[in-house]
C-alpha cells in the first residue's frame, strides 16, 4: 500500500575520512606522495602531497551514479574542499593546498579522493589532527596523519 510522500532533509555534503582500522578514528587511510601508506613509522614530509580517502563529498558530476565504477574523466566535487593541519597547541591551523578533489580511478563512485600539499608550517608528529571541509560541513579531530 502506498503511503503519503515524506520530505527528508538532505545535506549538501557530510564528509568522512576512512581510517586504517575502520573505526573512523585515529590514523587516516592516507597515502604519502610516493604511494606508500602514511603511518607513524612512515610519515609524510612537510611540503609533500598526500592523498586522503573518504566519502560524503556531495554531488560530483551529472550522469555519475553511486556504485558505478569510475573511469575515463574523473568526477570532481561540485563543492569547495579545504584541509587545515594543526600547527601548534592552541588551535592554530595551517591550510593545505588542495590539488584535486573528486573520484578515484577504478573505484566506486562516491569514494572521495583528495590530494593536498602538507603545509611547511604544519605540526610534526605521529598523530597530527586536521580539519577536512567540504562545502560548509567538516570533520575534525577524528582522524590523524603522521608528519615530519
N, CA, C and O atoms as a GROMACS GRO file, in nm:
protein
  592
    1UNK      N    1   0.084  -0.116   0.000
    1UNK     CA    2   0.000   0.000   0.000
    1UNK      C    3   0.089   0.124   0.000
    1UNK      O    4   0.187   0.130   0.074
    2UNK      N    5   0.056   0.220  -0.081
    2UNK     CA    6   0.132   0.344  -0.090
    2UNK      C    7   0.106   0.432   0.030
    2UNK      O    8  -0.005   0.436   0.085
    3UNK      N    9   0.211   0.503   0.070
    3UNK     CA   10   0.197   0.600   0.179
    3UNK      C   11   0.197   0.740   0.121
    3UNK      O   12   0.221   0.760   0.002
    4UNK      N   13   0.171   0.836   0.205
    4UNK     CA   14   0.182   0.975   0.164
    4UNK      C   15   0.330   1.007   0.145
    4UNK      O   16   0.415   0.947   0.212
    5UNK      N   17   0.364   1.099   0.054
    5UNK     CA   18   0.504   1.137   0.036
    5UNK      C   19   0.562   1.196   0.165
    5UNK      O   20   0.492   1.261   0.242
    6UNK      N   21   0.690   1.172   0.185
    6UNK     CA   22   0.759   1.224   0.302
    6UNK      C   23   0.877   1.307   0.254
    6UNK      O   24   0.954   1.262   0.168
    7UNK      N   25   0.893   1.425   0.308
    7UNK     CA   26   1.006   1.510   0.274
    7UNK      C   27   1.118   1.484   0.374
    7UNK      O   28   1.096   1.489   0.496
    8UNK      N   29   1.236   1.455   0.323
    8UNK     CA   30   1.351   1.426   0.408
    8UNK      C   31   1.460   1.528   0.376
    8UNK      O   32   1.501   1.541   0.261
    9UNK      N   33   1.507   1.601   0.478
    9UNK     CA   34   1.616   1.696   0.451
    9UNK      C   35   1.746   1.622   0.420
    9UNK      O   36   1.777   1.520   0.480
   10UNK      N   37   1.822   1.676   0.325
   10UNK     CA   38   1.948   1.615   0.284
   10UNK      C   39   2.056   1.724   0.286
   10UNK      O   40   2.034   1.835   0.236
   11UNK      N   41   2.170   1.692   0.345
   11UNK     CA   42   2.281   1.787   0.347
   11UNK      C   43   2.351   1.789   0.212
   11UNK      O   44   2.352   1.688   0.140
   12UNK      N   45   2.410   1.901   0.178
   12UNK     CA   46   2.485   1.911   0.053
   12UNK      C   47   2.610   1.824   0.058
   12UNK      O   48   2.656   1.774  -0.044
   13UNK      N   49   2.666   1.806   0.179
   13UNK     CA   50   2.781   1.718   0.199
   13UNK      C   51   2.783   1.673   0.344
   13UNK      O   52   2.724   1.738   0.431
   14UNK      N   53   2.850   1.565   0.369
   14UNK     CA   54   2.872   1.515   0.505
   14UNK      C   55   3.001   1.436   0.502
   14UNK      O   56   2.998   1.313   0.503
   15UNK      N   57   3.116   1.506   0.497
   15UNK     CA   58   3.243   1.437   0.476
   15UNK      C   59   3.282   1.346   0.592
   15UNK      O   60   3.258   1.375   0.709
   16UNK      N   61   3.342   1.238   0.554
   16UNK     CA   62   3.400   1.144   0.649
   16UNK      C   63   3.527   1.088   0.588
   16UNK      O   64   3.532   1.061   0.468
   17UNK      N   65   3.629   1.072   0.670
   17UNK     CA   66   3.757   1.020   0.622
   17UNK      C   67   3.770   0.876   0.671
   17UNK      O   68   3.739   0.846   0.786
   18UNK      N   69   3.816   0.788   0.584
   18UNK     CA   70   3.837   0.650   0.623
   18UNK      C   71   3.959   0.638   0.711
   18UNK      O   72   4.059   0.708   0.691
   19UNK      N   73   3.952   0.550   0.810
   19UNK     CA   74   4.066   0.526   0.897
   19UNK      C   75   4.126   0.390   0.864
   19UNK      O   76   4.059   0.303   0.807
   20UNK      N   77   4.251   0.372   0.900
   20UNK     CA   78   4.323   0.248   0.870
   20UNK      C   79   4.254   0.128   0.936
   20UNK      O   80   4.244   0.021   0.877
   21UNK      N   81   4.207   0.147   1.061
   21UNK     CA   82   4.147   0.033   1.133
   21UNK      C   83   3.994   0.027   1.120
   21UNK      O   84   3.931  -0.053   1.190
   22UNK      N   85   3.935   0.108   1.034
   22UNK     CA   86   3.791   0.108   1.004
   22UNK      C   87   3.703   0.154   1.120
   22UNK      O   88   3.583   0.127   1.118
   23UNK      N   89   3.759   0.221   1.221
   23UNK     CA   90   3.678   0.270   1.332
   23UNK      C   91   3.629   0.412   1.309
   23UNK      O   92   3.538   0.458   1.378
   24UNK      N   93   3.688   0.482   1.211
   24UNK     CA   94   3.654   0.621   1.188
   24UNK      C   95   3.731   0.716   1.278
   24UNK      O   96   3.701   0.835   1.284
   25UNK      N   97   3.831   0.662   1.348
   25UNK     CA   98   3.915   0.743   1.435
   25UNK      C   99   4.060   0.700   1.420
   25UNK      O  100   4.088   0.591   1.371
   26UNK      N  101   4.152   0.786   1.464
   26UNK     CA  102   4.294   0.751   1.462
   26UNK      C  103   4.357   0.774   1.326
   26UNK      O  104   4.319   0.864   1.252
   27UNK      N  105   4.455   0.690   1.295
   27UNK     CA  106   4.532   0.703   1.171
   27UNK      C  107   4.442   0.694   1.049
   27UNK      O  108   4.366   0.598   1.033
   28UNK      N  109   4.450   0.796   0.962
   28UNK     CA  110   4.367   0.801   0.842
   28UNK      C  111   4.417   0.708   0.733
   28UNK      O  112   4.534   0.671   0.729
   29UNK      N  113   4.326   0.671   0.644
   29UNK     CA  114   4.361   0.593   0.525
   29UNK      C  115   4.418   0.694   0.425
   29UNK      O  116   4.347   0.748   0.340
   30UNK      N  117   4.547   0.718   0.439
   30UNK     CA  118   4.615   0.825   0.367
   30UNK      C  119   4.740   0.768   0.302
   30UNK      O  120   4.812   0.688   0.362
   31UNK      N  121   4.765   0.810   0.179
   31UNK     CA  122   4.888   0.771   0.109
   31UNK      C  123   4.984   0.888   0.105
   31UNK      O  124   4.944   1.003   0.085
   32UNK      N  125   5.111   0.858   0.124
   32UNK     CA  126   5.215   0.959   0.107
   32UNK      C  127   5.238   0.986  -0.041
   32UNK      O  128   5.184   0.915  -0.127
   33UNK      N  129   5.317   1.087  -0.071
   33UNK     CA  130   5.342   1.127  -0.209
   33UNK      C  131   5.399   1.013  -0.294
   33UNK      O  132   5.372   1.006  -0.414
   34UNK      N  133   5.477   0.923  -0.232
   34UNK     CA  134   5.537   0.811  -0.307
   34UNK      C  135   5.444   0.690  -0.319
   34UNK      O  136   5.485   0.586  -0.369
   35UNK      N  137   5.318   0.703  -0.273
   35UNK     CA  138   5.220   0.596  -0.285
   35UNK      C  139   5.221   0.499  -0.168
   35UNK      O  140   5.140   0.405  -0.167
   36UNK      N  141   5.309   0.517  -0.071
   36UNK     CA  142   5.311   0.428   0.046
   36UNK      C  143   5.209   0.476   0.148
   36UNK      O  144   5.168   0.592   0.148
   37UNK      N  145   5.167   0.385   0.235
   37UNK     CA  146   5.068   0.416   0.338
   37UNK      C  147   5.131   0.505   0.445
   37UNK      O  148   5.239   0.474   0.496
   38UNK      N  149   5.065   0.613   0.477
   38UNK     CA  150   5.109   0.704   0.582
   38UNK      C  151   5.091   0.636   0.717
   38UNK      O  152   4.988   0.574   0.743
   39UNK      N  153   5.192   0.647   0.802
   39UNK     CA  154   5.187   0.587   0.936
   39UNK      C  155   5.291   0.655   1.023
   39UNK      O  156   5.376   0.728   0.971
   40UNK      N  157   5.287   0.632   1.155
   40UNK     CA  158   5.391   0.690   1.241
   40UNK      C  159   5.532   0.648   1.200
   40UNK      O  160   5.627   0.726   1.217
   41UNK      N  161   5.547   0.528   1.147
   41UNK     CA  162   5.680   0.484   1.103
   41UNK      C  163   5.711   0.526   0.960
   41UNK      O  164   5.823   0.506   0.911
   42UNK      N  165   5.613   0.585   0.891
   42UNK     CA  166   5.630   0.632   0.753
   42UNK      C  167   5.554   0.765   0.734
   42UNK      O  168   5.458   0.771   0.657
   43UNK      N  169   5.598   0.870   0.804
   43UNK     CA  170   5.526   0.998   0.798
   43UNK      C  171   5.544   1.072   0.666
   43UNK      O  172   5.641   1.049   0.594
   44UNK      N  173   5.450   1.160   0.638
   44UNK     CA  174   5.460   1.247   0.520
   44UNK      C  175   5.555   1.362   0.551
   44UNK      O  176   5.561   1.410   0.664
   45UNK      N  177   5.627   1.405   0.451
   45UNK     CA  178   5.714   1.521   0.466
   45UNK      C  179   5.631   1.647   0.451
   45UNK      O  180   5.538   1.652   0.371
   46UNK      N  181   5.664   1.749   0.529
   46UNK     CA  182   5.600   1.879   0.508
   46UNK      C  183   5.635   1.925   0.366
   46UNK      O  184   5.749   1.911   0.322
   47UNK      N  185   5.538   1.979   0.297
   47UNK     CA  186   5.558   2.023   0.160
   47UNK      C  187   5.525   1.917   0.057
   47UNK      O  188   5.516   1.947  -0.062
   48UNK      N  189   5.507   1.792   0.102
   48UNK     CA  190   5.473   1.685   0.008
   48UNK      C  191   5.321   1.677  -0.010
   48UNK      O  192   5.245   1.737   0.066
   49UNK      N  193   5.279   1.604  -0.112
   49UNK     CA  194   5.137   1.588  -0.140
   49UNK      C  195   5.092   1.453  -0.087
   49UNK      O  196   5.153   1.350  -0.117
   50UNK      N  197   4.985   1.453  -0.006
   50UNK     CA  198   4.927   1.329   0.044
   50UNK      C  199   4.791   1.309  -0.021
   50UNK      O  200   4.729   1.404  -0.069
   51UNK      N  201   4.745   1.184  -0.021
   51UNK     CA  202   4.614   1.150  -0.076
   51UNK      C  203   4.528   1.098   0.037
   51UNK      O  204   4.561   0.999   0.102
   52UNK      N  205   4.417   1.166   0.060
   52UNK     CA  206   4.322   1.132   0.166
   52UNK      C  207   4.201   1.066   0.101
   52UNK      O  208   4.153   1.112  -0.003
   53UNK      N  209   4.151   0.959   0.161
   53UNK     CA  210   4.034   0.890   0.108
   53UNK      C  211   3.917   0.903   0.205
   53UNK      O  212   3.932   0.884   0.326
   54UNK      N  213   3.800   0.934   0.150
   54UNK     CA  214   3.682   0.949   0.234
   54UNK      C  215   3.556   0.934   0.152
   54UNK      O  216   3.556   0.877   0.042
   55UNK      N  217   3.448   0.986   0.206
   55UNK     CA  218   3.318   0.981   0.141
   55UNK      C  219   3.238   1.102   0.187
   55UNK      O  220   3.285   1.177   0.273
   56UNK      N  221   3.120   1.122   0.132
   56UNK     CA  222   3.035   1.232   0.175
   56UNK      C  223   3.072   1.365   0.114
   56UNK      O  224   3.048   1.469   0.175
   57UNK      N  225   3.132   1.363  -0.005
   57UNK     CA  226   3.175   1.486  -0.071
   57UNK      C  227   3.065   1.560  -0.143
   57UNK      O  228   3.091   1.663  -0.205
   58UNK      N  229   2.944   1.511  -0.136
   58UNK     CA  230   2.833   1.577  -0.204
   58UNK      C  231   2.824   1.535  -0.349
   58UNK      O  232   2.897   1.447  -0.395
   59UNK      N  233   2.735   1.600  -0.420
   59UNK     CA  234   2.714   1.568  -0.561
   59UNK      C  235   2.840   1.600  -0.641
   59UNK      O  236   2.899   1.707  -0.626
   60UNK      N  237   2.878   1.508  -0.725
   60UNK     CA  238   3.001   1.527  -0.804
   60UNK      C  239   2.967   1.576  -0.944
   60UNK      O  240   2.974   1.697  -0.970
   61UNK      N  241   2.932   1.488  -1.032
   61UNK     CA  242   2.907   1.526  -1.172
   61UNK      C  243   2.777   1.462  -1.219
   61UNK      O  244   2.741   1.352  -1.177
   62UNK      N  245   2.709   1.532  -1.305
   62UNK     CA  246   2.585   1.478  -1.362
   62UNK      C  247   2.616   1.351  -1.439
   62UNK      O  248   2.718   1.341  -1.507
   63UNK      N  249   2.527   1.254  -1.428
   63UNK     CA  250   2.543   1.130  -1.504
   63UNK      C  251   2.625   1.023  -1.434
   63UNK      O  252   2.636   0.911  -1.485
   64UNK      N  253   2.682   1.055  -1.318
   64UNK     CA  254   2.758   0.955  -1.242
   64UNK      C  255   2.666   0.902  -1.133
   64UNK      O  256   2.613   0.978  -1.052
   65UNK      N  257   2.648   0.771  -1.132
   65UNK     CA  258   2.557   0.707  -1.038
   65UNK      C  259   2.637   0.644  -0.925
   65UNK      O  260   2.739   0.579  -0.951
   66UNK      N  261   2.593   0.663  -0.799
   66UNK     CA  262   2.661   0.598  -0.686
   66UNK      C  263   2.670   0.449  -0.712
   66UNK      O  264   2.574   0.386  -0.757
   67UNK      N  265   2.785   0.392  -0.683
   67UNK     CA  266   2.807   0.249  -0.703
   67UNK      C  267   2.869   0.216  -0.838
   67UNK      O  268   2.919   0.106  -0.857
   68UNK      N  269   2.867   0.312  -0.931
   68UNK     CA  270   2.927   0.292  -1.063
   68UNK      C  271   3.079   0.295  -1.049
   68UNK      O  272   3.132   0.369  -0.967
   69UNK      N  273   3.150   0.217  -1.130
   69UNK     CA  274   3.297   0.220  -1.130
   69UNK      C  275   3.342   0.342  -1.210
   69UNK      O  276   3.300   0.362  -1.324
   70UNK      N  277   3.427   0.422  -1.148
   70UNK     CA  278   3.473   0.547  -1.209
   70UNK      C  279   3.587   0.517  -1.306
   70UNK      O  280   3.684   0.450  -1.271
   71UNK      N  281   3.574   0.567  -1.428
   71UNK     CA  282   3.680   0.554  -1.528
   71UNK      C  283   3.669   0.672  -1.624
   71UNK      O  284   3.572   0.747  -1.621
   72UNK      N  285   3.769   0.686  -1.708
   72UNK     CA  286   3.767   0.797  -1.804
   72UNK      C  287   3.787   0.930  -1.733
   72UNK      O  288   3.878   0.944  -1.652
   73UNK      N  289   3.700   1.026  -1.762
   73UNK     CA  290   3.707   1.157  -1.698
   73UNK      C  291   3.655   1.143  -1.556
   73UNK      O  292   3.541   1.101  -1.534
   74UNK      N  293   3.738   1.179  -1.459
   74UNK     CA  294   3.701   1.162  -1.319
   74UNK      C  295   3.606   1.273  -1.273
   74UNK      O  296   3.628   1.390  -1.305
   75UNK      N  297   3.501   1.237  -1.199
   75UNK     CA  298   3.409   1.338  -1.148
   75UNK      C  299   3.474   1.418  -1.035
   75UNK      O  300   3.528   1.359  -0.941
   76UNK      N  301   3.469   1.549  -1.044
   76UNK     CA  302   3.523   1.636  -0.938
   76UNK      C  303   3.408   1.680  -0.848
   76UNK      O  304   3.292   1.682  -0.889
   77UNK      N  305   3.443   1.716  -0.725
   77UNK     CA  306   3.340   1.764  -0.634
   77UNK      C  307   3.286   1.897  -0.683
   77UNK      O  308   3.359   1.977  -0.742
   78UNK      N  309   3.159   1.920  -0.660
   78UNK     CA  310   3.098   2.048  -0.700
   78UNK      C  311   3.111   2.152  -0.589
   78UNK      O  312   3.091   2.271  -0.613
   79UNK      N  313   3.144   2.108  -0.469
   79UNK     CA  314   3.161   2.198  -0.355
   79UNK      C  315   3.310   2.221  -0.328
   79UNK      O  316   3.391   2.134  -0.360
   80UNK      N  317   3.346   2.334  -0.271
   80UNK     CA  318   3.487   2.358  -0.239
   80UNK      C  319   3.535   2.264  -0.128
   80UNK      O  320   3.460   2.232  -0.036
   81UNK      N  321   3.660   2.223  -0.137
   81UNK     CA  322   3.720   2.135  -0.037
   81UNK      C  323   3.841   2.206   0.022
   81UNK      O  324   3.924   2.260  -0.051
   82UNK      N  325   3.851   2.205   0.155
   82UNK     CA  326   3.964   2.265   0.226
   82UNK      C  327   4.016   2.166   0.328
   82UNK      O  328   3.941   2.087   0.385
   83UNK      N  329   4.147   2.170   0.351
   83UNK     CA  330   4.210   2.086   0.453
   83UNK      C  331   4.302   2.176   0.535
   83UNK      O  332   4.388   2.246   0.480
   84UNK      N  333   4.284   2.173   0.667
   84UNK     CA  334   4.366   2.252   0.758
   84UNK      C  335   4.438   2.158   0.853
   84UNK      O  336   4.376   2.070   0.913
   85UNK      N  337   4.568   2.175   0.868
   85UNK     CA  338   4.651   2.091   0.954
   85UNK      C  339   4.683   2.166   1.082
   85UNK      O  340   4.704   2.287   1.080
   86UNK      N  341   4.688   2.094   1.194
   86UNK     CA  342   4.727   2.156   1.321
   86UNK      C  343   4.867   2.213   1.307
   86UNK      O  344   4.954   2.153   1.245
   87UNK      N  345   4.887   2.330   1.366
   87UNK     CA  346   5.016   2.396   1.360
   87UNK      C  347   5.083   2.400   1.496
   87UNK      O  348   5.206   2.402   1.506
   88UNK      N  349   5.003   2.400   1.601
   88UNK     CA  350   5.057   2.411   1.736
   88UNK      C  351   4.957   2.362   1.838
   88UNK      O  352   4.862   2.291   1.805
   89UNK      N  353   4.978   2.399   1.959
   89UNK     CA  354   4.896   2.350   2.070
   89UNK      C  355   4.768   2.431   2.093
   89UNK      O  356   4.678   2.383   2.161
   90UNK      N  357   4.758   2.549   2.038
   90UNK     CA  358   4.650   2.639   2.074
   90UNK      C  359   4.555   2.667   1.959
   90UNK      O  360   4.529   2.783   1.926
   91UNK      N  361   4.505   2.564   1.900
   91UNK     CA  362   4.407   2.578   1.792
   91UNK      C  363   4.458   2.662   1.675
   91UNK      O  364   4.381   2.735   1.613
   92UNK      N  365   4.585   2.652   1.647
   92UNK     CA  366   4.643   2.720   1.531
   92UNK      C  367   4.638   2.624   1.414
   92UNK      O  368   4.669   2.505   1.430
   93UNK      N  369   4.600   2.673   1.298
   93UNK     CA  370   4.583   2.587   1.181
   93UNK      C  371   4.659   2.641   1.062
   93UNK      O  372   4.673   2.762   1.045
   94UNK      N  373   4.708   2.550   0.980
   94UNK     CA  374   4.776   2.584   0.855
   94UNK      C  375   4.696   2.522   0.740
   94UNK      O  376   4.669   2.402   0.742
   95UNK      N  377   4.660   2.601   0.642
   95UNK     CA  378   4.580   2.550   0.530
   95UNK      C  379   4.668   2.477   0.430
   95UNK      O  380   4.770   2.529   0.386
   96UNK      N  381   4.626   2.355   0.394
   96UNK     CA  382   4.692   2.279   0.289
   96UNK      C  383   4.641   2.323   0.153
   96UNK      O  384   4.528   2.372   0.141
   97UNK      N  385   4.722   2.306   0.052
   97UNK     CA  386   4.683   2.342  -0.085
   97UNK      C  387   4.621   2.219  -0.152
   97UNK      O  388   4.691   2.123  -0.184
   98UNK      N  389   4.489   2.222  -0.172
   98UNK     CA  390   4.419   2.111  -0.235
   98UNK      C  391   4.451   2.111  -0.384
   98UNK      O  392   4.424   2.208  -0.454
   99UNK      N  393   4.508   2.000  -0.431
   99UNK     CA  394   4.545   1.985  -0.571
   99UNK      C  395   4.431   1.922  -0.653
   99UNK      O  396   4.413   1.953  -0.771
  100UNK      N  397   4.355   1.833  -0.587
  100UNK     CA  398   4.249   1.760  -0.657
  100UNK      C  399   4.149   1.711  -0.553
  100UNK      O  400   4.188   1.672  -0.442
  101UNK      N  401   4.021   1.714  -0.587
  101UNK     CA  402   3.916   1.657  -0.503
  101UNK      C  403   3.809   1.600  -0.594
  101UNK      O  404   3.743   1.673  -0.667
  102UNK      N  405   3.792   1.468  -0.589
  102UNK     CA  406   3.692   1.404  -0.674
  102UNK      C  407   3.702   1.253  -0.668
  102UNK      O  408   3.748   1.196  -0.569
  103UNK      N  409   3.659   1.190  -0.775
  103UNK     CA  410   3.660   1.044  -0.781
  103UNK      C  411   3.800   0.987  -0.789
  103UNK      O  412   3.896   1.055  -0.826
  104UNK      N  413   3.809   0.861  -0.754
  104UNK     CA  414   3.937   0.790  -0.757
  104UNK      C  415   3.934   0.688  -0.870
  104UNK      O  416   3.840   0.608  -0.876
  105UNK      N  417   4.033   0.688  -0.960
  105UNK     CA  418   4.030   0.600  -1.077
  105UNK      C  419   4.012   0.452  -1.040
  105UNK      O  420   4.083   0.399  -0.954
  106UNK      N  421   3.917   0.387  -1.106
  106UNK     CA  422   3.894   0.244  -1.086
  106UNK      C  423   3.817   0.211  -0.960
  106UNK      O  424   3.801   0.093  -0.927
  107UNK      N  425   3.768   0.313  -0.889
  107UNK     CA  426   3.694   0.289  -0.765
  107UNK      C  427   3.545   0.308  -0.788
  107UNK      O  428   3.500   0.341  -0.898
  108UNK      N  429   3.471   0.287  -0.683
  108UNK     CA  430   3.327   0.304  -0.687
  108UNK      C  431   3.293   0.452  -0.674
  108UNK      O  432   3.354   0.523  -0.593
  109UNK      N  433   3.197   0.499  -0.752
  109UNK     CA  434   3.152   0.638  -0.741
  109UNK      C  435   3.102   0.661  -0.600
  109UNK      O  436   3.030   0.578  -0.544
  110UNK      N  437   3.139   0.773  -0.542
  110UNK     CA  438   3.105   0.803  -0.403
  110UNK      C  439   3.230   0.804  -0.316
  110UNK      O  440   3.232   0.866  -0.210
  111UNK      N  441   3.335   0.732  -0.362
  111UNK     CA  442   3.463   0.740  -0.292
  111UNK      C  443   3.525   0.874  -0.326
  111UNK      O  444   3.533   0.911  -0.442
  112UNK      N  445   3.569   0.946  -0.224
  112UNK     CA  446   3.628   1.078  -0.244
  112UNK      C  447   3.779   1.069  -0.225
  112UNK      O  448   3.827   1.018  -0.124
  113UNK      N  449   3.853   1.118  -0.322
  113UNK     CA  450   3.998   1.126  -0.315
  113UNK      C  451   4.036   1.273  -0.313
  113UNK      O  452   3.993   1.350  -0.398
  114UNK      N  453   4.117   1.311  -0.214
  114UNK     CA  454   4.164   1.448  -0.204
  114UNK      C  455   4.315   1.447  -0.198
  114UNK      O  456   4.374   1.388  -0.107
  115UNK      N  457   4.378   1.512  -0.294
  115UNK     CA  458   4.524   1.528  -0.295
  115UNK      C  459   4.554   1.667  -0.242
  115UNK      O  460   4.508   1.766  -0.298
  116UNK      N  461   4.632   1.674  -0.134
  116UNK     CA  462   4.659   1.802  -0.069
  116UNK      C  463   4.806   1.811  -0.031
  116UNK      O  464   4.867   1.713   0.012
  117UNK      N  465   4.862   1.931  -0.046
  117UNK     CA  466   5.001   1.955  -0.005
  117UNK      C  467   5.002   1.986   0.145
  117UNK      O  468   4.930   2.074   0.192
  118UNK      N  469   5.086   1.913   0.219
  118UNK     CA  470   5.103   1.937   0.361
  118UNK      C  471   5.178   2.070   0.377
  118UNK      O  472   5.286   2.086   0.322
  119UNK      N  473   5.122   2.164   0.452
  119UNK     CA  474   5.188   2.294   0.465
  119UNK      C  475   5.324   2.282   0.533
  119UNK      O  476   5.345   2.196   0.619
  120UNK      N  477   5.416   2.370   0.494
  120UNK     CA  478   5.550   2.370   0.552
  120UNK      C  479   5.548   2.401   0.701
  120UNK      O  480   5.640   2.363   0.774
  121UNK      N  481   5.443   2.470   0.747
  121UNK     CA  482   5.434   2.505   0.889
  121UNK      C  483   5.338   2.416   0.967
  121UNK      O  484   5.298   2.452   1.078
  122UNK      N  485   5.300   2.301   0.912
  122UNK     CA  486   5.216   2.206   0.984
  122UNK      C  487   5.297   2.147   1.100
  122UNK      O  488   5.419   2.137   1.093
  123UNK      N  489   5.228   2.108   1.205
  123UNK     CA  490   5.293   2.043   1.318
  123UNK      C  491   5.354   1.911   1.272
  123UNK      O  492   5.304   1.847   1.179
  124UNK      N  493   5.462   1.872   1.337
  124UNK     CA  494   5.522   1.742   1.311
  124UNK      C  495   5.483   1.649   1.425
  124UNK      O  496   5.474   1.691   1.540
  125UNK      N  497   5.459   1.523   1.392
  125UNK     CA  498   5.425   1.426   1.494
  125UNK      C  499   5.362   1.302   1.436
  125UNK      O  500   5.333   1.296   1.316
  126UNK      N  501   5.340   1.203   1.523
  126UNK     CA  502   5.281   1.077   1.479
  126UNK      C  503   5.130   1.086   1.458
  126UNK      O  504   5.073   1.010   1.380
  127UNK      N  505   5.065   1.180   1.528
  127UNK     CA  506   4.919   1.192   1.522
  127UNK      C  507   4.880   1.340   1.510
  127UNK      O  508   4.831   1.399   1.606
  128UNK      N  509   4.900   1.397   1.394
  128UNK     CA  510   4.868   1.537   1.372
  128UNK      C  511   4.721   1.547   1.330
  128UNK      O  512   4.682   1.488   1.229
  129UNK      N  513   4.638   1.620   1.407
  129UNK     CA  514   4.498   1.634   1.368
  129UNK      C  515   4.484   1.730   1.250
  129UNK      O  516   4.567   1.818   1.229
  130UNK      N  517   4.379   1.710   1.174
  130UNK     CA  518   4.350   1.803   1.065
  130UNK      C  519   4.200   1.815   1.046
  130UNK      O  520   4.124   1.725   1.082
  131UNK      N  521   4.159   1.928   0.989
  131UNK     CA  522   4.018   1.954   0.960
  131UNK      C  523   3.997   1.934   0.811
  131UNK      O  524   4.074   1.982   0.729
  132UNK      N  525   3.891   1.862   0.777
  132UNK     CA  526   3.857   1.829   0.639
  132UNK      C  527   3.721   1.890   0.612
  132UNK      O  528   3.622   1.848   0.673
  133UNK      N  529   3.713   1.988   0.522
  133UNK     CA  530   3.590   2.062   0.500
  133UNK      C  531   3.545   2.047   0.355
  133UNK      O  532   3.623   2.067   0.262
  134UNK      N  533   3.418   2.011   0.337
  134UNK     CA  534   3.356   2.006   0.204
  134UNK      C  535   3.233   2.094   0.210
  134UNK      O  536   3.138   2.067   0.284
  135UNK      N  537   3.235   2.201   0.130
  135UNK     CA  538   3.126   2.298   0.137
  135UNK      C  539   3.128   2.366   0.273
  135UNK      O  540   3.226   2.431   0.308
  136UNK      N  541   3.020   2.351   0.349
  136UNK     CA  542   3.014   2.411   0.482
  136UNK      C  543   3.015   2.305   0.593
  136UNK      O  544   2.989   2.338   0.708
  137UNK      N  545   3.043   2.181   0.559
  137UNK     CA  546   3.045   2.074   0.659
  137UNK      C  547   3.186   2.019   0.674
  137UNK      O  548   3.263   2.016   0.577
  138UNK      N  549   3.220   1.975   0.792
  138UNK     CA  550   3.356   1.932   0.818
  138UNK      C  551   3.363   1.813   0.912
  138UNK      O  552   3.266   1.778   0.980
  139UNK      N  553   3.480   1.753   0.913
  139UNK     CA  554   3.514   1.652   1.010
  139UNK      C  555   3.643   1.701   1.076
  139UNK      O  556   3.732   1.750   1.008
  140UNK      N  557   3.652   1.688   1.206
  140UNK     CA  558   3.761   1.747   1.282
  140UNK      C  559   3.794   1.660   1.402
  140UNK      O  560   3.705   1.610   1.470
  141UNK      N  561   3.922   1.644   1.430
  141UNK     CA  562   3.971   1.574   1.549
  141UNK      C  563   3.947   1.423   1.551
  141UNK      O  564   3.976   1.359   1.653
  142UNK      N  565   3.897   1.365   1.447
  142UNK     CA  566   3.871   1.222   1.450
  142UNK      C  567   3.982   1.143   1.384
  142UNK      O  568   4.013   1.032   1.428
  143UNK      N  569   4.040   1.197   1.280
  143UNK     CA  570   4.143   1.127   1.203
  143UNK      C  571   4.273   1.206   1.213
  143UNK      O  572   4.273   1.329   1.218
  144UNK      N  573   4.385   1.134   1.215
  144UNK     CA  574   4.515   1.199   1.223
  144UNK      C  575   4.604   1.154   1.108
  144UNK      O  576   4.576   1.054   1.041
  145UNK      N  577   4.711   1.230   1.086
  145UNK     CA  578   4.810   1.199   0.983
  145UNK      C  579   4.948   1.212   1.048
  145UNK      O  580   4.968   1.298   1.134
  146UNK      N  581   5.041   1.128   1.009
  146UNK     CA  582   5.178   1.137   1.060
  146UNK      C  583   5.258   1.230   0.969
  146UNK      O  584   5.258   1.214   0.847
  147UNK      N  585   5.326   1.329   1.030
  147UNK     CA  586   5.401   1.431   0.954
  147UNK      C  587   5.538   1.449   1.017
  147UNK      O  588   5.552   1.449   1.139
  148UNK      N  589   5.641   1.465   0.929
  148UNK     CA  590   5.773   1.502   0.979
  148UNK      C  591   5.829   1.616   0.898
  148UNK      O  592   5.940   1.661   0.925
   0.00000   0.00000   0.00000
